[in-house]
Amino acid sequence: MLCAEQITVTRDGLPVLLRVGFSAGPACALRVSGPNGAGKSTLLRVISGLKRPDGGRVTWQGEDIALDFHAHALRVAYLGHRDGLKPDLTVRENLAIHRHHARCDVTEALARLGLPPCADVPVRQLSAGQKRRVALAALMMKDAPIWLLDEPHLGLDAAALLRLGDVTRDHLREGGIAIITTHAELPIPFTHIITLPERPASWVAG
Ligand SMILES: Nc1ncnc2c1ncn2[C@@H]1O[C@H](COP(=O)(O)OP(=O)(O)OP(=O)(O)O)[C@@H](O)[C@H]1O
C-alpha cells in the first residue's frame, strides 16, 4: 500500500500543495487532475521521492520512504515531461540499458509500443511521439510496482494511446499501482480520482 499523508509543499514561502492525501493499493489507477499550476507534477515528484515535502509523509507498506530513498527509487517507474533518453543511442540500445532485472525483454518492449520499425534508429532522429513511445517502453521494462506518469499522452497518436492503455492495464492486472496526471481522456480504467484545487491568487507569487 502506498500512502500520501497530509502532503504540504511550499515554494518561496507560498503553498503549492496543502495537506494532500490518498491511499493506493494493488491494481489502483489514480488519476490526478486539476488546472495548470495546481501542483500535479509536484505531487508526483514527492511520491517518487525526488522532492521532499515540507509537511506530511509518503509511506510504502507503512514505512516512511524517507528512511530509504534508494529502496523507494527501485520500486518506482517515473515518466516525467522529459523522456530521459540517450539521444545518440538507438532505440534498442536505450532499452537495453534497462535489461537487467527487467520484467520483459527488449524485443517484447519494442513490440508492445509498436517500435520495431525504428529499433535501430538513434533516438535523436525520432519524432516527439516516437520518443514518448520509447520512454514508455523503458518504463514497462522496469520491474517496479509503482508507475508515476506525468501527462503520458503528450505527443502520442491514437494508436499509441491504445498501447499506453494496454500496458497500463497489464500493469494493474499484475497488482501494480498507476498514478497518472492528465488533461486528456485515456483508455485506462481509473479507480480513484483526486482533483487538486486551483491555487488561489494570493498563493501565487507575482
Ligand atoms: N522550480 C520551481 N520554482 C518555483 N515554483 C515552481 C517551480 N516549479 C513549479 N512551481 C510552482 O508550483 C506550482 C505547481 O507546479 P506543477 O508543475 O506541480 O503544476 P501542474 O499542476 O503539474 O501544472 P501543469 O498542468 O501546467 O503541468 C506552479 O504554479 C508554480 O508556481
The ligand as a Gaussian input file, in Angstrom:
#p B3LYP/6-31G(d) Opt

LIG

0 1
 N       11.006000      25.191000      -9.909000
 C       10.015000      25.918000      -9.410000
 N       10.257000      27.032000      -8.690000
 C        9.265000      27.782000      -8.167000
 N        7.957000      27.474000      -8.300000
 C        7.657000      26.379000      -9.004000
 C        8.650000      25.536000      -9.601000
 N        8.031000      24.520000     -10.223000
 C        6.711000      24.699000     -10.034000
 N        6.487000      25.815000      -9.312000
 C        5.196000      26.327000      -8.856000
 O        4.451000      25.229000      -8.397000
 C        3.134000      25.288000      -8.946000
 C        2.734000      23.860000      -9.298000
 O        3.509000      23.420000     -10.408000
 P        3.264000      21.990000     -11.046000
 O        4.230000      21.859000     -12.182000
 O        3.311000      20.971000      -9.964000
 O        1.762000      22.157000     -11.552000
 P        0.892000      21.207000     -12.506000
 O       -0.430000      21.045000     -11.832000
 O        1.643000      19.972000     -12.827000
 O        0.721000      22.117000     -13.783000
 P        0.503000      21.759000     -15.356000
 O       -0.915000      21.259000     -15.508000
 O        0.695000      23.085000     -16.014000
 O        1.556000      20.761000     -15.746000
 C        3.203000      26.210000     -10.162000
 O        2.100000      27.067000     -10.184000
 C        4.430000      27.032000      -9.950000
 O        4.038000      28.307000      -9.467000

